[in-house]
Amino acid sequence: EICKAFRHLCNRDYSDVVDKYHTQEQRPRSKDTEQHAFAVRMNDTLDALDHQQMLLAMNLISCSGLLDQFVISLGRVLKWEPIIRSGKMSLSQNGTRDGF
């Protein structure tokens, strides 16, 4: 599932927006105005960003470095080096990527 803030900002999908900031007295006066719709969408998007801050703050570069180290170590343990070398040789011989 796509995070709520991403759907709001990139897909402009505001179907699940809830007005939590206006009182019962304020809602009838401003419900059909563009400013009210914008404020409700903005507040709900900011709430979604705050709620998902730990996910959005994840450092994917360091995660990819750890994953790279894991794959290299796994290749050593499972003895994939001959397979990788043969794939490199086939790539360098004909200059195309055919099968690795």
Phi and psi restraints in degrees (range 20) as a CNS / XPLOR table:
assign (resid 1 and name C) (resid 2 and name N)
       (resid 2 and name CA) (resid 2 and name C) 1.0 -77.1 20.0 2
assign (resid 2 and name N) (resid 2 and name CA)
       (resid 2 and name C) (resid 3 and name N) 1.0 140.9 20.0 2
assign (resid 2 and name C) (resid 3 and name N)
       (resid 3 and name CA) (resid 3 and name C) 1.0 -64.9 20.0 2
assign (resid 3 and name N) (resid 3 and name CA)
       (resid 3 and name C) (resid 4 and name N) 1.0 151.6 20.0 2
assign (resid 3 and name C) (resid 4 and name N)
       (resid 4 and name CA) (resid 4 and name C) 1.0 -61.4 20.0 2
assign (resid 4 and name N) (resid 4 and name CA)
       (resid 4 and name C) (resid 5 and name N) 1.0 -42.6 20.0 2
assign (resid 4 and name C) (resid 5 and name N)
       (resid 5 and name CA) (resid 5 and name C) 1.0 -64.0 20.0 2
assign (resid 5 and name N) (resid 5 and name CA)
       (resid 5 and name C) (resid 6 and name N) 1.0 -38.3 20.0 2
assign (resid 5 and name C) (resid 6 and name N)
       (resid 6 and name CA) (resid 6 and name C) 1.0 -64.4 20.0 2
assign (resid 6 and name N) (resid 6 and name CA)
       (resid 6 and name C) (resid 7 and name N) 1.0 -42.5 20.0 2
assign (resid 6 and name C) (resid 7 and name N)
       (resid 7 and name CA) (resid 7 and name C) 1.0 -62.2 20.0 2
assign (resid 7 and name N) (resid 7 and name CA)
       (resid 7 and name C) (resid 8 and name N) 1.0 -40.2 20.0 2
assign (resid 7 and name C) (resid 8 and name N)
       (resid 8 and name CA) (resid 8 and name C) 1.0 -67.4 20.0 2
assign (resid 8 and name N) (resid 8 and name CA)
       (resid 8 and name C) (resid 9 and name N) 1.0 -46.7 20.0 2
assign (resid 8 and name C) (resid 9 and name N)
       (resid 9 and name CA) (resid 9 and name C) 1.0 -78.6 20.0 2
assign (resid 9 and name N) (resid 9 and name CA)
       (resid 9 and name C) (resid 10 and name N) 1.0 -43.9 20.0 2
assign (resid 9 and name C) (resid 10 and name N)
       (resid 10 and name CA) (resid 10 and name C) 1.0 -93.9 20.0 2
assign (resid 10 and name N) (resid 10 and name CA)
       (resid 10 and name C) (resid 11 and name N) 1.0 -42.5 20.0 2
assign (resid 10 and name C) (resid 11 and name N)
       (resid 11 and name CA) (resid 11 and name C) 1.0 -91.4 20.0 2
assign (resid 11 and name N) (resid 11 and name CA)
       (resid 11 and name C) (resid 12 and name N) 1.0 -9.9 20.0 2
assign (resid 11 and name C) (resid 12 and name N)
       (resid 12 and name CA) (resid 12 and name C) 1.0 52.6 20.0 2
assign (resid 12 and name N) (resid 12 and name CA)
       (resid 12 and name C) (resid 13 and name N) 1.0 42.9 20.0 2
assign (resid 12 and name C) (resid 13 and name N)
       (resid 13 and name CA) (resid 13 and name C) 1.0 -101.4 20.0 2
assign (resid 13 and name N) (resid 13 and name CA)
       (resid 13 and name C) (resid 14 and name N) 1.0 101.3 20.0 2
assign (resid 13 and name C) (resid 14 and name N)
       (resid 14 and name CA) (resid 14 and name C) 1.0 -109.8 20.0 2
assign (resid 14 and name N) (resid 14 and name CA)
       (resid 14 and name C) (resid 15 and name N) 1.0 30.7 20.0 2
assign (resid 14 and name C) (resid 15 and name N)
       (resid 15 and name CA) (resid 15 and name C) 1.0 -69.1 20.0 2
assign (resid 15 and name N) (resid 15 and name CA)
       (resid 15 and name C) (resid 16 and name N) 1.0 -25.3 20.0 2
assign (resid 15 and name C) (resid 16 and name N)
       (resid 16 and name CA) (resid 16 and name C) 1.0 -108.0 20.0 2
assign (resid 16 and name N) (resid 16 and name CA)
       (resid 16 and name C) (resid 17 and name N) 1.0 22.2 20.0 2
assign (resid 16 and name C) (resid 17 and name N)
       (resid 17 and name CA) (resid 17 and name C) 1.0 -73.0 20.0 2
assign (resid 17 and name N) (resid 17 and name CA)
       (resid 17 and name C) (resid 18 and name N) 1.0 136.2 20.0 2
assign (resid 17 and name C) (resid 18 and name N)
       (resid 18 and name CA) (resid 18 and name C) 1.0 -122.9 20.0 2
assign (resid 18 and name N) (resid 18 and name CA)
       (resid 18 and name C) (resid 19 and name N) 1.0 133.9 20.0 2
assign (resid 18 and name C) (resid 19 and name N)
       (resid 19 and name CA) (resid 19 and name C) 1.0 -84.6 20.0 2
assign (resid 19 and name N) (resid 19 and name CA)
       (resid 19 and name C) (resid 20 and name N) 1.0 104.9 20.0 2
assign (resid 19 and name C) (resid 20 and name N)
       (resid 20 and name CA) (resid 20 and name C) 1.0 -109.1 20.0 2
assign (resid 20 and name N) (resid 20 and name CA)
       (resid 20 and name C) (resid 21 and name N) 1.0 -0.2 20.0 2
assign (resid 20 and name C) (resid 21 and name N)
       (resid 21 and name CA) (resid 21 and name C) 1.0 -109.9 20.0 2
assign (resid 21 and name N) (resid 21 and name CA)
       (resid 21 and name C) (resid 22 and name N) 1.0 -18.8 20.0 2
assign (resid 21 and name C) (resid 22 and name N)
       (resid 22 and name CA) (resid 22 and name C) 1.0 -96.5 20.0 2
assign (resid 22 and name N) (resid 22 and name CA)
       (resid 22 and name C) (resid 23 and name N) 1.0 144.9 20.0 2
assign (resid 22 and name C) (resid 23 and name N)
       (resid 23 and name CA) (resid 23 and name C) 1.0 -79.1 20.0 2
assign (resid 23 and name N) (resid 23 and name CA)
       (resid 23 and name C) (resid 24 and name N) 1.0 170.0 20.0 2
assign (resid 23 and name C) (resid 24 and name N)
       (resid 24 and name CA) (resid 24 and name C) 1.0 -61.0 20.0 2
assign (resid 24 and name N) (resid 24 and name CA)
       (resid 24 and name C) (resid 25 and name N) 1.0 -32.4 20.0 2
assign (resid 24 and name C) (resid 25 and name N)
       (resid 25 and name CA) (resid 25 and name C) 1.0 -74.1 20.0 2
assign (resid 25 and name N) (resid 25 and name CA)
       (resid 25 and name C) (resid 26 and name N) 1.0 -32.9 20.0 2
assign (resid 25 and name C) (resid 26 and name N)
       (resid 26 and name CA) (resid 26 and name C) 1.0 -78.2 20.0 2
assign (resid 26 and name N) (resid 26 and name CA)
       (resid 26 and name C) (resid 27 and name N) 1.0 -30.4 20.0 2
assign (resid 26 and name C) (resid 27 and name N)
       (resid 27 and name CA) (resid 27 and name C) 1.0 -61.3 20.0 2
assign (resid 27 and name N) (resid 27 and name CA)
       (resid 27 and name C) (resid 28 and name N) 1.0 -47.9 20.0 2
assign (resid 27 and name C) (resid 28 and name N)
       (resid 28 and name CA) (resid 28 and name C) 1.0 -64.4 20.0 2
assign (resid 28 and name N) (resid 28 and name CA)
       (resid 28 and name C) (resid 29 and name N) 1.0 -31.8 20.0 2
assign (resid 28 and name C) (resid 29 and name N)
       (resid 29 and name CA) (resid 29 and name C) 1.0 -71.4 20.0 2
assign (resid 29 and name N) (resid 29 and name CA)
       (resid 29 and name C) (resid 30 and name N) 1.0 -34.0 20.0 2
assign (resid 29 and name C) (resid 30 and name N)
       (resid 30 and name CA) (resid 30 and name C) 1.0 -120.7 20.0 2
assign (resid 30 and name N) (resid 30 and name CA)
       (resid 30 and name C) (resid 31 and name N) 1.0 11.3 20.0 2
assign (resid 30 and name C) (resid 31 and name N)
       (resid 31 and name CA) (resid 31 and name C) 1.0 -63.0 20.0 2
assign (resid 31 and name N) (resid 31 and name CA)
       (resid 31 and name C) (resid 32 and name N) 1.0 -39.4 20.0 2
assign (resid 31 and name C) (resid 32 and name N)
       (resid 32 and name CA) (resid 32 and name C) 1.0 -96.4 20.0 2
assign (resid 32 and name N) (resid 32 and name CA)
       (resid 32 and name C) (resid 33 and name N) 1.0 13.6 20.0 2
assign (resid 32 and name C) (resid 33 and name N)
       (resid 33 and name CA) (resid 33 and name C) 1.0 -93.5 20.0 2
assign (resid 33 and name N) (resid 33 and name CA)
       (resid 33 and name C) (resid 34 and name N) 1.0 154.5 20.0 2
assign (resid 33 and name C) (resid 34 and name N)
       (resid 34 and name CA) (resid 34 and name C) 1.0 -65.2 20.0 2
assign (resid 34 and name N) (resid 34 and name CA)
       (resid 34 and name C) (resid 35 and name N) 1.0 -35.6 20.0 2
assign (resid 34 and name C) (resid 35 and name N)
       (resid 35 and name CA) (resid 35 and name C) 1.0 -64.7 20.0 2
assign (resid 35 and name N) (resid 35 and name CA)
       (resid 35 and name C) (resid 36 and name N) 1.0 -39.6 20.0 2
assign (resid 35 and name C) (resid 36 and name N)
       (resid 36 and name CA) (resid 36 and name C) 1.0 -65.2 20.0 2
assign (resid 36 and name N) (resid 36 and name CA)
       (resid 36 and name C) (resid 37 and name N) 1.0 -45.8 20.0 2
assign (resid 36 and name C) (resid 37 and name N)
       (resid 37 and name CA) (resid 37 and name C) 1.0 -62.3 20.0 2
assign (resid 37 and name N) (resid 37 and name CA)
       (resid 37 and name C) (resid 38 and name N) 1.0 -41.7 20.0 2
assign (resid 37 and name C) (resid 38 and name N)
       (resid 38 and name CA) (resid 38 and name C) 1.0 -64.3 20.0 2
assign (resid 38 and name N) (resid 38 and name CA)
       (resid 38 and name C) (resid 39 and name N) 1.0 -44.7 20.0 2
assign (resid 38 and name C) (resid 39 and name N)
       (resid 39 and name CA) (resid 39 and name C) 1.0 -63.3 20.0 2
assign (resid 39 and name N) (resid 39 and name CA)
       (resid 39 and name C) (resid 40 and name N) 1.0 -41.7 20.0 2
assign (resid 39 and name C) (resid 40 and name N)
       (resid 40 and name CA) (resid 40 and name C) 1.0 -65.8 20.0 2
assign (resid 40 and name N) (resid 40 and name CA)
       (resid 40 and name C) (resid 41 and name N) 1.0 -43.8 20.0 2
assign (resid 40 and name C) (resid 41 and name N)
       (resid 41 and name CA) (resid 41 and name C) 1.0 -64.1 20.0 2
assign (resid 41 and name N) (resid 41 and name CA)
       (resid 41 and name C) (resid 42 and name N) 1.0 -43.0 20.0 2
assign (resid 41 and name C) (resid 42 and name N)
       (resid 42 and name CA) (resid 42 and name C) 1.0 -64.3 20.0 2
assign (resid 42 and name N) (resid 42 and name CA)
       (resid 42 and name C) (resid 43 and name N) 1.0 -46.5 20.0 2
assign (resid 42 and name C) (resid 43 and name N)
       (resid 43 and name CA) (resid 43 and name C) 1.0 -63.0 20.0 2
assign (resid 43 and name N) (resid 43 and name CA)
       (resid 43 and name C) (resid 44 and name N) 1.0 -41.5 20.0 2
assign (resid 43 and name C) (resid 44 and name N)
       (resid 44 and name CA) (resid 44 and name C) 1.0 -67.5 20.0 2
assign (resid 44 and name N) (resid 44 and name CA)
       (resid 44 and name C) (resid 45 and name N) 1.0 -37.3 20.0 2
assign (resid 44 and name C) (resid 45 and name N)
       (resid 45 and name CA) (resid 45 and name C) 1.0 -66.7 20.0 2
assign (resid 45 and name N) (resid 45 and name CA)
       (resid 45 and name C) (resid 46 and name N) 1.0 -42.4 20.0 2
assign (resid 45 and name C) (resid 46 and name N)
       (resid 46 and name CA) (resid 46 and name C) 1.0 -63.6 20.0 2
assign (resid 46 and name N) (resid 46 and name CA)
       (resid 46 and name C) (resid 47 and name N) 1.0 -39.2 20.0 2
assign (resid 46 and name C) (resid 47 and name N)
       (resid 47 and name CA) (resid 47 and name C) 1.0 -62.2 20.0 2
assign (resid 47 and name N) (resid 47 and name CA)
       (resid 47 and name C) (resid 48 and name N) 1.0 -40.9 20.0 2
assign (resid 47 and name C) (resid 48 and name N)
       (resid 48 and name CA) (resid 48 and name C) 1.0 -65.4 20.0 2
assign (resid 48 and name N) (resid 48 and name CA)
       (resid 48 and name C) (resid 49 and name N) 1.0 -39.9 20.0 2
assign (resid 48 and name C) (resid 49 and name N)
       (resid 49 and name CA) (resid 49 and name C) 1.0 -63.4 20.0 2
assign (resid 49 and name N) (resid 49 and name CA)
       (resid 49 and name C) (resid 50 and name N) 1.0 -43.0 20.0 2
assign (resid 49 and name C) (resid 50 and name N)
       (resid 50 and name CA) (resid 50 and name C) 1.0 -63.6 20.0 2
assign (resid 50 and name N) (resid 50 and name CA)
       (resid 50 and name C) (resid 51 and name N) 1.0 -40.3 20.0 2
assign (resid 50 and name C) (resid 51 and name N)
       (resid 51 and name CA) (resid 51 and name C) 1.0 -67.2 20.0 2
assign (resid 51 and name N) (resid 51 and name CA)
       (resid 51 and name C) (resid 52 and name N) 1.0 -33.9 20.0 2
assign (resid 51 and name C) (resid 52 and name N)
       (resid 52 and name CA) (resid 52 and name C) 1.0 -107.0 20.0 2
assign (resid 52 and name N) (resid 52 and name CA)
       (resid 52 and name C) (resid 53 and name N) 1.0 24.3 20.0 2
assign (resid 52 and name C) (resid 53 and name N)
       (resid 53 and name CA) (resid 53 and name C) 1.0 -63.4 20.0 2
assign (resid 53 and name N) (resid 53 and name CA)
       (resid 53 and name C) (resid 54 and name N) 1.0 -37.0 20.0 2
assign (resid 53 and name C) (resid 54 and name N)
       (resid 54 and name CA) (resid 54 and name C) 1.0 -64.5 20.0 2
assign (resid 54 and name N) (resid 54 and name CA)
       (resid 54 and name C) (resid 55 and name N) 1.0 -39.4 20.0 2
assign (resid 54 and name C) (resid 55 and name N)
       (resid 55 and name CA) (resid 55 and name C) 1.0 -68.3 20.0 2
assign (resid 55 and name N) (resid 55 and name CA)
       (resid 55 and name C) (resid 56 and name N) 1.0 -43.7 20.0 2
assign (resid 55 and name C) (resid 56 and name N)
       (resid 56 and name CA) (resid 56 and name C) 1.0 -72.6 20.0 2
assign (resid 56 and name N) (resid 56 and name CA)
       (resid 56 and name C) (resid 57 and name N) 1.0 -22.1 20.0 2
assign (resid 56 and name C) (resid 57 and name N)
       (resid 57 and name CA) (resid 57 and name C) 1.0 -89.3 20.0 2
assign (resid 57 and name N) (resid 57 and name CA)
       (resid 57 and name C) (resid 58 and name N) 1.0 1.1 20.0 2
assign (resid 57 and name C) (resid 58 and name N)
       (resid 58 and name CA) (resid 58 and name C) 1.0 -64.1 20.0 2
assign (resid 58 and name N) (resid 58 and name CA)
       (resid 58 and name C) (resid 59 and name N) 1.0 135.5 20.0 2
assign (resid 58 and name C) (resid 59 and name N)
       (resid 59 and name CA) (resid 59 and name C) 1.0 -86.4 20.0 2
assign (resid 59 and name N) (resid 59 and name CA)
       (resid 59 and name C) (resid 60 and name N) 1.0 96.0 20.0 2
assign (resid 59 and name C) (resid 60 and name N)
       (resid 60 and name CA) (resid 60 and name C) 1.0 -71.6 20.0 2
assign (resid 60 and name N) (resid 60 and name CA)
       (resid 60 and name C) (resid 61 and name N) 1.0 -23.8 20.0 2
assign (resid 60 and name C) (resid 61 and name N)
       (resid 61 and name CA) (resid 61 and name C) 1.0 -67.5 20.0 2
assign (resid 61 and name N) (resid 61 and name CA)
       (resid 61 and name C) (resid 62 and name N) 1.0 -45.4 20.0 2
assign (resid 61 and name C) (resid 62 and name N)
       (resid 62 and name CA) (resid 62 and name C) 1.0 -68.7 20.0 2
assign (resid 62 and name N) (resid 62 and name CA)
       (resid 62 and name C) (resid 63 and name N) 1.0 -33.9 20.0 2
assign (resid 62 and name C) (resid 63 and name N)
       (resid 63 and name CA) (resid 63 and name C) 1.0 -63.3 20.0 2
assign (resid 63 and name N) (resid 63 and name CA)
       (resid 63 and name C) (resid 64 and name N) 1.0 -39.4 20.0 2
assign (resid 63 and name C) (resid 64 and name N)
       (resid 64 and name CA) (resid 64 and name C) 1.0 -69.4 20.0 2
assign (resid 64 and name N) (resid 64 and name CA)
       (resid 64 and name C) (resid 65 and name N) 1.0 -33.3 20.0 2
assign (resid 64 and name C) (resid 65 and name N)
       (resid 65 and name CA) (resid 65 and name C) 1.0 -64.0 20.0 2
assign (resid 65 and name N) (resid 65 and name CA)
       (resid 65 and name C) (resid 66 and name N) 1.0 -42.8 20.0 2
assign (resid 65 and name C) (resid 66 and name N)
       (resid 66 and name CA) (resid 66 and name C) 1.0 -65.7 20.0 2
assign (resid 66 and name N) (resid 66 and name CA)
       (resid 66 and name C) (resid 67 and name N) 1.0 -39.9 20.0 2
assign (resid 66 and name C) (resid 67 and name N)
       (resid 67 and name CA) (resid 67 and name C) 1.0 -64.6 20.0 2
assign (resid 67 and name N) (resid 67 and name CA)
       (resid 67 and name C) (resid 68 and name N) 1.0 -38.3 20.0 2
assign (resid 67 and name C) (resid 68 and name N)
       (resid 68 and name CA) (resid 68 and name C) 1.0 -63.4 20.0 2
assign (resid 68 and name N) (resid 68 and name CA)
       (resid 68 and name C) (resid 69 and name N) 1.0 -44.4 20.0 2
assign (resid 68 and name C) (resid 69 and name N)
       (resid 69 and name CA) (resid 69 and name C) 1.0 -61.9 20.0 2
assign (resid 69 and name N) (resid 69 and name CA)
       (resid 69 and name C) (resid 70 and name N) 1.0 -39.3 20.0 2
assign (resid 69 and name C) (resid 70 and name N)
       (resid 70 and name CA) (resid 70 and name C) 1.0 -64.1 20.0 2
assign (resid 70 and name N) (resid 70 and name CA)
       (resid 70 and name C) (resid 71 and name N) 1.0 -44.6 20.0 2
assign (resid 70 and name C) (resid 71 and name N)
       (resid 71 and name CA) (resid 71 and name C) 1.0 -65.8 20.0 2
assign (resid 71 and name N) (resid 71 and name CA)
       (resid 71 and name C) (resid 72 and name N) 1.0 -39.7 20.0 2
assign (resid 71 and name C) (resid 72 and name N)
       (resid 72 and name CA) (resid 72 and name C) 1.0 -63.9 20.0 2
assign (resid 72 and name N) (resid 72 and name CA)
       (resid 72 and name C) (resid 73 and name N) 1.0 -44.4 20.0 2
assign (resid 72 and name C) (resid 73 and name N)
       (resid 73 and name CA) (resid 73 and name C) 1.0 -64.6 20.0 2
assign (resid 73 and name N) (resid 73 and name CA)
       (resid 73 and name C) (resid 74 and name N) 1.0 -40.2 20.0 2
assign (resid 73 and name C) (resid 74 and name N)
       (resid 74 and name CA) (resid 74 and name C) 1.0 -63.4 20.0 2
assign (resid 74 and name N) (resid 74 and name CA)
       (resid 74 and name C) (resid 75 and name N) 1.0 -40.1 20.0 2
assign (resid 74 and name C) (resid 75 and name N)
       (resid 75 and name CA) (resid 75 and name C) 1.0 -62.4 20.0 2
assign (resid 75 and name N) (resid 75 and name CA)
       (resid 75 and name C) (resid 76 and name N) 1.0 -37.4 20.0 2
assign (resid 75 and name C) (resid 76 and name N)
       (resid 76 and name CA) (resid 76 and name C) 1.0 -67.7 20.0 2
assign (resid 76 and name N) (resid 76 and name CA)
       (resid 76 and name C) (resid 77 and name N) 1.0 -43.5 20.0 2
assign (resid 76 and name C) (resid 77 and name N)
       (resid 77 and name CA) (resid 77 and name C) 1.0 -65.7 20.0 2
assign (resid 77 and name N) (resid 77 and name CA)
       (resid 77 and name C) (resid 78 and name N) 1.0 -41.2 20.0 2
assign (resid 77 and name C) (resid 78 and name N)
       (resid 78 and name CA) (resid 78 and name C) 1.0 -87.8 20.0 2
assign (resid 78 and name N) (resid 78 and name CA)
       (resid 78 and name C) (resid 79 and name N) 1.0 2.0 20.0 2
assign (resid 78 and name C) (resid 79 and name N)
       (resid 79 and name CA) (resid 79 and name C) 1.0 58.1 20.0 2
assign (resid 79 and name N) (resid 79 and name CA)
       (resid 79 and name C) (resid 80 and name N) 1.0 53.5 20.0 2
assign (resid 79 and name C) (resid 80 and name N)
       (resid 80 and name CA) (resid 80 and name C) 1.0 -87.6 20.0 2
assign (resid 80 and name N) (resid 80 and name CA)
       (resid 80 and name C) (resid 81 and name N) 1.0 -4.7 20.0 2
assign (resid 80 and name C) (resid 81 and name N)
       (resid 81 and name CA) (resid 81 and name C) 1.0 -56.3 20.0 2
assign (resid 81 and name N) (resid 81 and name CA)
       (resid 81 and name C) (resid 82 and name N) 1.0 -43.5 20.0 2
assign (resid 81 and name C) (resid 82 and name N)
       (resid 82 and name CA) (resid 82 and name C) 1.0 -62.0 20.0 2
assign (resid 82 and name N) (resid 82 and name CA)
       (resid 82 and name C) (resid 83 and name N) 1.0 -36.8 20.0 2
assign (resid 82 and name C) (resid 83 and name N)
       (resid 83 and name CA) (resid 83 and name C) 1.0 -66.9 20.0 2
assign (resid 83 and name N) (resid 83 and name CA)
       (resid 83 and name C) (resid 84 and name N) 1.0 -42.3 20.0 2
assign (resid 83 and name C) (resid 84 and name N)
       (resid 84 and name CA) (resid 84 and name C) 1.0 -66.3 20.0 2
assign (resid 84 and name N) (resid 84 and name CA)
       (resid 84 and name C) (resid 85 and name N) 1.0 -42.6 20.0 2
assign (resid 84 and name C) (resid 85 and name N)
       (resid 85 and name CA) (resid 85 and name C) 1.0 -63.3 20.0 2
assign (resid 85 and name N) (resid 85 and name CA)
       (resid 85 and name C) (resid 86 and name N) 1.0 -41.1 20.0 2
assign (resid 85 and name C) (resid 86 and name N)
       (resid 86 and name CA) (resid 86 and name C) 1.0 -65.3 20.0 2
assign (resid 86 and name N) (resid 86 and name CA)
       (resid 86 and name C) (resid 87 and name N) 1.0 -34.8 20.0 2
assign (resid 86 and name C) (resid 87 and name N)
       (resid 87 and name CA) (resid 87 and name C) 1.0 -66.4 20.0 2
assign (resid 87 and name N) (resid 87 and name CA)
       (resid 87 and name C) (resid 88 and name N) 1.0 -39.3 20.0 2
assign (resid 87 and name C) (resid 88 and name N)
       (resid 88 and name CA) (resid 88 and name C) 1.0 -64.6 20.0 2
assign (resid 88 and name N) (resid 88 and name CA)
       (resid 88 and name C) (resid 89 and name N) 1.0 -39.4 20.0 2
assign (resid 88 and name C) (resid 89 and name N)
       (resid 89 and name CA) (resid 89 and name C) 1.0 -66.3 20.0 2
assign (resid 89 and name N) (resid 89 and name CA)
       (resid 89 and name C) (resid 90 and name N) 1.0 -41.1 20.0 2
assign (resid 89 and name C) (resid 90 and name N)
       (resid 90 and name CA) (resid 90 and name C) 1.0 -68.4 20.0 2
assign (resid 90 and name N) (resid 90 and name CA)
       (resid 90 and name C) (resid 91 and name N) 1.0 -30.7 20.0 2
assign (resid 90 and name C) (resid 91 and name N)
       (resid 91 and name CA) (resid 91 and name C) 1.0 -68.7 20.0 2
assign (resid 91 and name N) (resid 91 and name CA)
       (resid 91 and name C) (resid 92 and name N) 1.0 -41.3 20.0 2
assign (resid 91 and name C) (resid 92 and name N)
       (resid 92 and name CA) (resid 92 and name C) 1.0 -77.0 20.0 2
assign (resid 92 and name N) (resid 92 and name CA)
       (resid 92 and name C) (resid 93 and name N) 1.0 -24.0 20.0 2
assign (resid 92 and name C) (resid 93 and name N)
       (resid 93 and name CA) (resid 93 and name C) 1.0 -72.2 20.0 2
assign (resid 93 and name N) (resid 93 and name CA)
       (resid 93 and name C) (resid 94 and name N) 1.0 -45.7 20.0 2
assign (resid 93 and name C) (resid 94 and name N)
       (resid 94 and name CA) (resid 94 and name C) 1.0 -109.4 20.0 2
assign (resid 94 and name N) (resid 94 and name CA)
       (resid 94 and name C) (resid 95 and name N) 1.0 -4.6 20.0 2
assign (resid 94 and name C) (resid 95 and name N)
       (resid 95 and name CA) (resid 95 and name C) 1.0 76.7 20.0 2
assign (resid 95 and name N) (resid 95 and name CA)
       (resid 95 and name C) (resid 96 and name N) 1.0 6.0 20.0 2
assign (resid 95 and name C) (resid 96 and name N)
       (resid 96 and name CA) (resid 96 and name C) 1.0 -120.0 20.0 2
assign (resid 96 and name N) (resid 96 and name CA)
       (resid 96 and name C) (resid 97 and name N) 1.0 164.1 20.0 2
assign (resid 96 and name C) (resid 97 and name N)
       (resid 97 and name CA) (resid 97 and name C) 1.0 -95.7 20.0 2
assign (resid 97 and name N) (resid 97 and name CA)
       (resid 97 and name C) (resid 98 and name N) 1.0 93.1 20.0 2
assign (resid 97 and name C) (resid 98 and name N)
       (resid 98 and name CA) (resid 98 and name C) 1.0 -120.1 20.0 2
assign (resid 98 and name N) (resid 98 and name CA)
       (resid 98 and name C) (resid 99 and name N) 1.0 82.8 20.0 2
assign (resid 98 and name C) (resid 99 and name N)
       (resid 99 and name CA) (resid 99 and name C) 1.0 106.9 20.0 2
assign (resid 99 and name N) (resid 99 and name CA)
       (resid 99 and name C) (resid 100 and name N) 1.0 12.8 20.0 2
